[in-house]
Amino acid sequence: MGPPPPGLAGRWRRLFAGVLDWLIVNVLTAPFSWPSWQYAWDSGRAVWDRYPVEHTFLTGLVGFLYFWLLHSFWNGQTPGKKLFGIRVVQDNGARIEVGQTAVRQAVASVLEWLCWVGLLVDLGWILFDPRKQALHDKAARTVVVNA
């Protein structure tokens, strides 16, 4: 690990960049997150009944692809990170690789799906870590630095 690299991004800029990115993801996934209705035969009552269906898997997939592809192919940045002047790099300062980005986002996604507790632990880790790494950064051996 070693000492923290110079130029680590500030915690507040990371927070605001993340909020902006999640707003963008929510706008992109809004059509998939509204409940739609499916008809199914209820044999107990002998009627066709409507059931709400939300496309949460598709919503999660869009969010995963947004972060994975942009971090991988847009210099370690998303629109939020670009606006706030930060980017993701390997812990040695080199450009982040596609596989590392996939691991980083997969760990973040799993932690987010743990009923917000995982998300709070993941992001809360940044507050106490000398390298300002979240758990998903530690898993992928990445840091967020000034761009």
N, CA and C atoms as a LAMMPS dump frame, in Angstrom:
ITEM: TIMESTEP
0
ITEM: NUMBER OF ATOMS
441
ITEM: BOX BOUNDS ff ff ff
-5.0000000000000000e+02 5.0000000000000000e+02
-5.0000000000000000e+02 5.0000000000000000e+02
-5.0000000000000000e+02 5.0000000000000000e+02
ITEM: ATOMS id mol type element x y z
1 1 1 N 0.819 -1.189 0
2 1 2 C 0 0 0
3 1 3 C 0.862 1.252 0
4 2 1 N 1.605 1.486 1.051
5 2 2 C 2.453 2.66 1.112
6 2 3 C 1.707 3.888 1.555
7 3 1 N 2.386 5.002 1.516
8 3 2 C 1.754 6.254 1.948
9 3 3 C 0.737 6.725 0.915
10 4 1 N -0.164 7.612 1.33
11 4 2 C -1.136 8.13 0.373
12 4 3 C -0.448 8.874 -0.758
13 5 1 N -0.881 8.653 -2
14 5 2 C -0.286 9.386 -3.112
15 5 3 C -0.693 10.851 -3.05
16 6 1 N 0.154 11.733 -3.592
17 6 2 C -0.218 13.156 -3.596
18 6 3 C -1.386 13.405 -4.542
19 7 1 N -2.138 14.432 -4.263
20 7 2 C -3.217 14.821 -5.158
21 7 3 C -4.5 14.037 -4.976
22 8 1 N -4.699 13.42 -3.808
23 8 2 C -5.956 12.714 -3.587
24 8 3 C -7.116 13.703 -3.634
25 9 1 N -8.199 13.282 -4.232
26 9 2 C -9.387 14.142 -4.345
27 9 3 C -10.027 14.314 -2.977
28 10 1 N -10.599 15.473 -2.762
29 10 2 C -11.272 15.751 -1.509
30 10 3 C -12.552 14.962 -1.353
31 11 1 N -12.911 14.7 -0.117
32 11 2 C -14.105 13.913 0.175
33 11 3 C -15.378 14.599 -0.306
34 12 1 N -15.468 15.923 -0.153
35 12 2 C -16.67 16.636 -0.573
36 12 3 C -16.834 16.623 -2.079
37 13 1 N -15.737 16.787 -2.802
38 13 2 C -15.844 16.75 -4.269
39 13 3 C -16.263 15.365 -4.732
40 14 1 N -15.756 14.319 -4.067
41 14 2 C -16.18 12.962 -4.405
42 14 3 C -17.671 12.792 -4.158
43 15 1 N -18.138 13.319 -3.034
44 15 2 C -19.553 13.204 -2.7
45 15 3 C -20.42 13.906 -3.737
46 16 1 N -20.087 15.155 -4.061
47 16 2 C -20.908 15.902 -5.004
48 16 3 C -20.84 15.314 -6.412
49 17 1 N -19.678 14.813 -6.814
50 17 2 C -19.567 14.152 -8.117
51 17 3 C -20.432 12.899 -8.15
52 18 1 N -20.425 12.133 -7.062
53 18 2 C -21.244 10.928 -6.983
54 18 3 C -22.725 11.23 -7.011
55 19 1 N -23.137 12.287 -6.316
56 19 2 C -24.55 12.673 -6.32
57 19 3 C -24.978 13.07 -7.73
58 20 1 N -24.156 13.847 -8.421
59 20 2 C -24.484 14.239 -9.79
60 20 3 C -24.588 13.019 -10.7
61 21 1 N -23.641 12.099 -10.575
62 21 2 C -23.69 10.894 -11.406
63 21 3 C -24.934 10.063 -11.115
64 22 1 N -25.309 9.945 -9.849
65 22 2 C -26.507 9.169 -9.542
66 22 3 C -27.769 9.865 -10.027
67 23 1 N -27.783 11.185 -10.057
68 23 2 C -28.919 11.892 -10.647
69 23 3 C -29.025 11.573 -12.136
70 24 1 N -27.884 11.553 -12.811
71 24 2 C -27.872 11.212 -14.243
72 24 3 C -28.365 9.782 -14.448
73 25 1 N -27.868 8.846 -13.642
74 25 2 C -28.3 7.446 -13.757
75 25 3 C -29.798 7.329 -13.498
76 26 1 N -30.296 8.061 -12.502
77 26 2 C -31.733 7.993 -12.214
78 26 3 C -32.577 8.526 -13.355
79 27 1 N -32.109 9.563 -14.031
80 27 2 C -32.837 10.071 -15.195
81 27 3 C -32.802 9.036 -16.323
82 28 1 N -31.635 8.419 -16.54
83 28 2 C -31.514 7.402 -17.597
84 28 3 C -32.379 6.175 -17.33
85 29 1 N -32.524 5.812 -16.065
86 29 2 C -33.244 4.581 -15.734
87 29 3 C -34.695 4.812 -15.343
88 30 1 N -35.147 6.051 -15.354
89 30 2 C -36.537 6.325 -14.968
90 30 3 C -37.55 5.493 -15.76
91 31 1 N -37.378 5.322 -17.069
92 31 2 C -38.37 4.507 -17.79
93 31 3 C -38.42 3.052 -17.306
94 32 1 N -37.316 2.548 -16.748
95 32 2 C -37.286 1.161 -16.289
96 32 3 C -37.739 1.026 -14.839
97 33 1 N -37.736 2.111 -14.105
98 33 2 C -38.054 2.008 -12.687
99 33 3 C -39.517 2.307 -12.369
100 34 1 N -40.272 2.836 -13.327
101 34 2 C -41.704 2.997 -13.097
102 34 3 C -42.347 1.621 -13.152
103 35 1 N -43.246 1.334 -12.23
104 35 2 C -43.888 0.006 -12.295
105 35 3 C -44.762 -0.115 -13.534
106 36 1 N -44.663 -1.239 -14.172
107 36 2 C -45.583 -1.543 -15.264
108 36 3 C -46.502 -2.651 -14.755
109 37 1 N -47.524 -2.94 -15.494
110 37 2 C -48.499 -3.917 -15.028
111 37 3 C -48.507 -5.121 -15.949
112 38 1 N -48.486 -6.281 -15.346
113 38 2 C -48.585 -7.541 -16.081
114 38 3 C -49.867 -8.246 -15.633
115 39 1 N -50.497 -8.885 -16.576
116 39 2 C -51.684 -9.671 -16.234
117 39 3 C -51.272 -11.124 -16.025
118 40 1 N -51.797 -11.709 -14.979
119 40 2 C -51.526 -13.127 -14.697
120 40 3 C -52.824 -13.787 -14.247
121 41 1 N -52.955 -15.063 -14.563
122 41 2 C -54.149 -15.8 -14.188
123 41 3 C -54.034 -16.213 -12.731
124 42 1 N -55.022 -15.812 -11.933
125 42 2 C -55.092 -16.197 -10.527
126 42 3 C -56.059 -17.38 -10.444
127 43 1 N -55.5 -18.589 -10.361
128 43 2 C -56.355 -19.786 -10.392
129 43 3 C -57.193 -19.933 -9.131
130 44 1 N -56.751 -19.366 -8.018
131 44 2 C -57.523 -19.445 -6.776
132 44 3 C -58.832 -18.685 -6.87
133 45 1 N -58.817 -17.566 -7.569
134 45 2 C -60.025 -16.756 -7.731
135 45 3 C -60.627 -16.89 -9.119
136 46 1 N -59.953 -17.584 -10.002
137 46 2 C -60.407 -17.81 -11.381
138 46 3 C -60.622 -16.496 -12.127
139 47 1 N -59.652 -15.579 -11.997
140 47 2 C -59.721 -14.297 -12.698
141 47 3 C -58.322 -13.911 -13.185
142 48 1 N -58.32 -13.032 -14.178
143 48 2 C -57.069 -12.416 -14.586
144 48 3 C -56.826 -11.243 -13.636
145 49 1 N -55.619 -11.131 -13.108
146 49 2 C -55.324 -10.064 -12.158
147 49 3 C -54.072 -9.321 -12.606
148 50 1 N -54.011 -8.045 -12.235
149 50 2 C -52.855 -7.22 -12.601
150 50 3 C -51.838 -7.22 -11.456
151 51 1 N -50.564 -7.342 -11.814
152 51 2 C -49.485 -7.308 -10.828
153 51 3 C -48.452 -6.283 -11.266
154 52 1 N -47.98 -5.451 -10.348
155 52 2 C -46.941 -4.482 -10.719
156 52 3 C -45.601 -5.191 -10.913
157 53 1 N -44.889 -4.779 -11.939
158 53 2 C -43.574 -5.343 -12.233
159 53 3 C -42.599 -4.18 -12.385
160 54 1 N -41.566 -4.179 -11.573
161 54 2 C -40.523 -3.177 -11.724
162 54 3 C -39.299 -3.856 -12.329
163 55 1 N -38.628 -3.142 -13.138
164 55 2 C -37.486 -3.704 -13.85
165 55 3 C -36.19 -3.319 -13.128
166 56 1 N -36.059 -3.771 -11.888
167 56 2 C -34.923 -3.356 -11.065
168 56 3 C -33.602 -3.926 -11.586
169 57 1 N -33.636 -5.131 -12.146
170 57 2 C -32.393 -5.688 -12.689
171 57 3 C -31.884 -4.831 -13.837
172 58 1 N -32.779 -4.434 -14.72
173 58 2 C -32.393 -3.597 -15.852
174 58 3 C -31.882 -2.24 -15.377
175 59 1 N -32.533 -1.69 -14.355
176 59 2 C -32.087 -0.425 -13.774
177 59 3 C -30.677 -0.556 -13.213
178 60 1 N -30.429 -1.62 -12.465
179 60 2 C -29.093 -1.869 -11.915
180 60 3 C -28.057 -2.084 -12.998
181 61 1 N -28.445 -2.759 -14.062
182 61 2 C -27.525 -3.004 -15.171
183 61 3 C -27.126 -1.701 -15.856
184 62 1 N -28.079 -0.818 -16.072
185 62 2 C -27.78 0.485 -16.682
186 62 3 C -26.817 1.267 -15.791
187 63 1 N -27.065 1.268 -14.48
188 63 2 C -26.175 1.955 -13.55
189 63 3 C -24.772 1.366 -13.568
190 64 1 N -24.675 0.037 -13.561
191 64 2 C -23.371 -0.626 -13.622
192 64 3 C -22.626 -0.244 -14.897
193 65 1 N -23.309 -0.323 -16.028
194 65 2 C -22.671 -0.011 -17.315
195 65 3 C -22.247 1.452 -17.395
196 66 1 N -23.051 2.352 -16.853
197 66 2 C -22.715 3.783 -16.841
198 66 3 C -21.359 3.996 -16.167
199 67 1 N -21.219 3.502 -14.944
200 67 2 C -19.98 3.725 -14.2
201 67 3 C -18.824 2.923 -14.781
202 68 1 N -19.071 1.675 -15.156
203 68 2 C -17.994 0.827 -15.661
204 68 3 C -17.434 1.357 -16.987
205 69 1 N -18.313 1.634 -17.941
206 69 2 C -17.837 2.066 -19.253
207 69 3 C -17.205 3.46 -19.211
208 70 1 N -17.822 4.382 -18.496
209 70 2 C -17.238 5.731 -18.447
210 70 3 C -15.894 5.738 -17.728
211 71 1 N -15.794 5.064 -16.589
212 71 2 C -14.501 5.007 -15.903
213 71 3 C -13.447 4.312 -16.77
214 72 1 N -13.863 3.277 -17.489
215 72 2 C -12.908 2.511 -18.302
216 72 3 C -12.418 3.261 -19.525
217 73 1 N -13.311 3.983 -20.2
218 73 2 C -12.963 4.537 -21.502
219 73 3 C -12.995 6.056 -21.582
220 74 1 N -13.188 6.727 -20.457
221 74 2 C -13.229 8.186 -20.46
222 74 3 C -12.254 8.739 -19.424
223 75 1 N -11.05 8.217 -19.452
224 75 2 C -9.948 8.687 -18.6
225 75 3 C -10.257 8.577 -17.112
226 76 1 N -10.969 7.528 -16.71
227 76 2 C -11.274 7.327 -15.299
228 76 3 C -12.284 8.311 -14.745
229 77 1 N -13.086 8.891 -15.619
230 77 2 C -14.036 9.912 -15.182
231 77 3 C -15.457 9.591 -15.636
232 78 1 N -16.387 10.161 -14.913
233 78 2 C -17.795 10.207 -15.281
234 78 3 C -18.116 11.687 -15.452
235 79 1 N -19.281 12.043 -15.935
236 79 2 C -19.593 13.474 -16.029
237 79 3 C -19.457 14.21 -14.689
238 80 1 N -19.878 13.576 -13.603
239 80 2 C -19.743 14.201 -12.295
240 80 3 C -18.288 14.401 -11.902
241 81 1 N -17.474 13.387 -12.125
242 81 2 C -16.044 13.505 -11.796
243 81 3 C -15.368 14.547 -12.692
244 82 1 N -15.742 14.589 -13.956
245 82 2 C -15.151 15.576 -14.858
246 82 3 C -15.506 16.993 -14.414
247 83 1 N -16.774 17.218 -14.056
248 83 2 C -17.213 18.533 -13.616
249 83 3 C -16.488 18.979 -12.343
250 84 1 N -16.226 18.044 -11.437
251 84 2 C -15.571 18.384 -10.181
252 84 3 C -14.054 18.188 -10.217
253 85 1 N -13.504 17.873 -11.389
254 85 2 C -12.055 17.827 -11.575
255 85 3 C -11.351 16.693 -10.858
256 86 1 N -11.953 15.502 -10.867
257 86 2 C -11.328 14.337 -10.245
258 86 3 C -11.408 13.148 -11.191
259 87 1 N -10.615 12.128 -10.921
260 87 2 C -10.668 10.911 -11.734
261 87 3 C -10.151 9.729 -10.94
262 88 1 N -10.471 8.528 -11.406
263 88 2 C -10.057 7.283 -10.764
264 88 3 C -8.811 6.769 -11.475
265 89 1 N -7.803 6.394 -10.686
266 89 2 C -6.572 5.809 -11.223
267 89 3 C -6.201 4.592 -10.377
268 90 1 N -5.253 3.81 -10.873
269 90 2 C -4.717 2.718 -10.068
270 90 3 C -4.004 3.305 -8.856
271 91 1 N -3.816 2.5 -7.828
272 91 2 C -3.192 3.027 -6.618
273 91 3 C -1.73 3.424 -6.817
274 92 1 N -1.145 3.042 -7.955
275 92 2 C 0.219 3.485 -8.26
276 92 3 C 0.23 4.708 -9.18
277 93 1 N -0.95 5.236 -9.501
278 93 2 C -1.065 6.439 -10.327
279 93 3 C -1.285 6.177 -11.805
280 94 1 N -1.189 4.918 -12.228
281 94 2 C -1.389 4.58 -13.644
282 94 3 C -2.87 4.622 -13.998
283 95 1 N -3.136 4.689 -15.289
284 95 2 C -4.519 4.708 -15.78
285 95 3 C -5.238 3.429 -15.346
286 96 1 N -6.488 3.551 -14.973
287 96 2 C -7.28 2.405 -14.524
288 96 3 C -7.565 1.483 -15.705
289 97 1 N -7.541 0.184 -15.456
290 97 2 C -7.781 -0.798 -16.507
291 97 3 C -9.246 -1.235 -16.495
292 98 1 N -9.688 -1.794 -17.598
293 98 2 C -11.087 -2.185 -17.759
294 98 3 C -11.495 -3.218 -16.702
295 99 1 N -10.644 -4.205 -16.456
296 99 2 C -10.952 -5.228 -15.455
297 99 3 C -11.032 -4.647 -14.055
298 100 1 N -10.122 -3.745 -13.74
299 100 2 C -10.161 -3.091 -12.428
300 100 3 C -11.448 -2.306 -12.26
301 101 1 N -11.853 -1.627 -13.3
302 101 2 C -13.08 -0.848 -13.241
303 101 3 C -14.284 -1.757 -13.027
304 102 1 N -14.287 -2.922 -13.678
305 102 2 C -15.385 -3.873 -13.506
306 102 3 C -15.441 -4.373 -12.065
307 103 1 N -14.285 -4.694 -11.493
308 103 2 C -14.245 -5.137 -10.094
309 103 3 C -14.726 -4.017 -9.18
310 104 1 N -14.24 -2.816 -9.415
311 104 2 C -14.617 -1.654 -8.593
312 104 3 C -16.128 -1.457 -8.603
313 105 1 N -16.723 -1.503 -9.782
314 105 2 C -18.158 -1.264 -9.873
315 105 3 C -18.961 -2.457 -9.385
316 106 1 N -18.47 -3.673 -9.583
317 106 2 C -19.182 -4.854 -9.086
318 106 3 C -19.254 -4.834 -7.557
319 107 1 N -18.149 -4.504 -6.899
320 107 2 C -18.148 -4.426 -5.433
321 107 3 C -19.073 -3.308 -4.975
322 108 1 N -19.025 -2.16 -5.634
323 108 2 C -19.911 -1.056 -5.271
324 108 3 C -21.375 -1.457 -5.448
325 109 1 N -21.694 -2.146 -6.534
326 109 2 C -23.076 -2.561 -6.793
327 109 3 C -23.569 -3.542 -5.742
328 110 1 N -22.746 -4.516 -5.391
329 110 2 C -23.137 -5.488 -4.367
330 110 3 C -23.38 -4.783 -3.037
331 111 1 N -22.492 -3.87 -2.67
332 111 2 C -22.663 -3.152 -1.409
333 111 3 C -23.909 -2.269 -1.43
334 112 1 N -24.235 -1.69 -2.577
335 112 2 C -25.439 -0.871 -2.689
336 112 3 C -26.704 -1.706 -2.577
337 113 1 N -26.655 -2.938 -3.038
338 113 2 C -27.838 -3.802 -2.989
339 113 3 C -28.074 -4.373 -1.595
340 114 1 N -27.173 -4.145 -0.665
341 114 2 C -27.34 -4.651 0.696
342 114 3 C -28.162 -3.671 1.539
343 115 1 N -29.281 -3.288 1.03
344 115 2 C -30.254 -2.461 1.76
345 115 3 C -29.645 -1.193 2.334
346 116 1 N -28.865 -0.497 1.614
347 116 2 C -28.267 0.779 1.985
348 116 3 C -27.225 0.661 3.091
349 117 1 N -27.244 -0.397 3.879
350 117 2 C -26.238 -0.537 4.929
351 117 3 C -24.86 -0.675 4.281
352 118 1 N -24.788 -1.491 3.256
353 118 2 C -23.521 -1.663 2.545
354 118 3 C -23.04 -0.374 1.922
355 119 1 N -23.958 0.399 1.361
356 119 2 C -23.6 1.686 0.767
357 119 3 C -23.053 2.637 1.823
358 120 1 N -23.698 2.69 2.969
359 120 2 C -23.228 3.578 4.039
360 120 3 C -21.851 3.17 4.554
361 121 1 N -21.622 1.872 4.708
362 121 2 C -20.308 1.397 5.151
363 121 3 C -19.264 1.707 4.079
364 122 1 N -19.611 1.441 2.825
365 122 2 C -18.692 1.678 1.71
366 122 3 C -18.266 3.145 1.659
367 123 1 N -19.227 4.044 1.655
368 123 2 C -18.908 5.467 1.556
369 123 3 C -18.364 6.024 2.864
370 124 1 N -18.826 5.505 3.983
371 124 2 C -18.318 5.951 5.272
372 124 3 C -16.846 5.626 5.469
373 125 1 N -16.381 4.597 4.795
374 125 2 C -14.977 4.192 4.895
375 125 3 C -14.049 5.325 4.466
376 126 1 N -14.503 6.13 3.519
377 126 2 C -13.703 7.247 3.01
378 126 3 C -13.347 8.221 4.129
379 127 1 N -14.228 8.378 5.088
380 127 2 C -14.013 9.354 6.158
381 127 3 C -12.827 9.011 7.053
382 128 1 N -12.524 7.728 7.199
383 128 2 C -11.495 7.3 8.139
384 128 3 C -10.244 6.758 7.486
385 129 1 N -10.286 6.542 6.2
386 129 2 C -9.157 5.949 5.496
387 129 3 C -8.132 7.031 5.137
388 130 1 N -6.844 6.812 5.448
389 130 2 C -5.842 7.84 5.126
390 130 3 C -5.673 8.071 3.626
391 131 1 N -6.024 7.065 2.815
392 131 2 C -5.927 7.215 1.365
393 131 3 C -7.263 7.621 0.746
394 132 1 N -8.261 7.903 1.588
395 132 2 C -9.604 8.316 1.157
396 132 3 C -10.231 7.303 0.203
397 133 1 N -9.988 6.024 0.46
398 133 2 C -10.531 4.969 -0.382
399 133 3 C -11.82 4.424 0.221
400 134 1 N -12.816 4.216 -0.628
401 134 2 C -14.004 3.474 -0.233
402 134 3 C -13.663 1.989 -0.347
403 135 1 N -14.539 1.139 0.152
404 135 2 C -14.264 -0.299 0.076
405 135 3 C -14.143 -0.773 -1.367
406 136 1 N -14.96 -0.195 -2.278
407 136 2 C -14.857 -0.614 -3.675
408 136 3 C -13.521 -0.172 -4.282
409 137 1 N -12.935 0.922 -3.785
410 137 2 C -11.593 1.326 -4.23
411 137 3 C -10.539 0.348 -3.723
412 138 1 N -10.672 -0.06 -2.479
413 138 2 C -9.71 -1.01 -1.907
414 138 3 C -9.752 -2.335 -2.665
415 139 1 N -10.96 -2.816 -2.989
416 139 2 C -11.102 -4.09 -3.697
417 139 3 C -10.446 -4.036 -5.077
418 140 1 N -10.514 -2.891 -5.741
419 140 2 C -9.965 -2.771 -7.099
420 140 3 C -8.572 -2.149 -7.122
421 141 1 N -8.039 -1.79 -5.941
422 141 2 C -6.725 -1.133 -5.84
423 141 3 C -6.693 0.163 -6.654
424 142 1 N -7.672 1.04 -6.382
425 142 2 C -7.758 2.327 -7.07
426 142 3 C -7.843 3.443 -6.048
427 143 1 N -7.547 4.649 -6.492
428 143 2 C -7.73 5.86 -5.703
429 143 3 C -8.362 6.929 -6.595
430 144 1 N -8.962 7.915 -5.967
431 144 2 C -9.549 9.026 -6.709
432 144 3 C -8.65 10.238 -6.482
433 145 1 N -8.176 10.823 -7.577
434 145 2 C -7.211 11.919 -7.506
435 145 3 C -7.736 13.145 -8.253
436 146 1 N -7.05 14.253 -8.034
437 146 2 C -7.361 15.468 -8.796
438 146 3 C -6.995 15.239 -10.26
439 147 1 N -7.842 15.662 -11.153
440 147 2 C -7.596 15.436 -12.587
441 147 3 C -6.623 16.464 -13.148
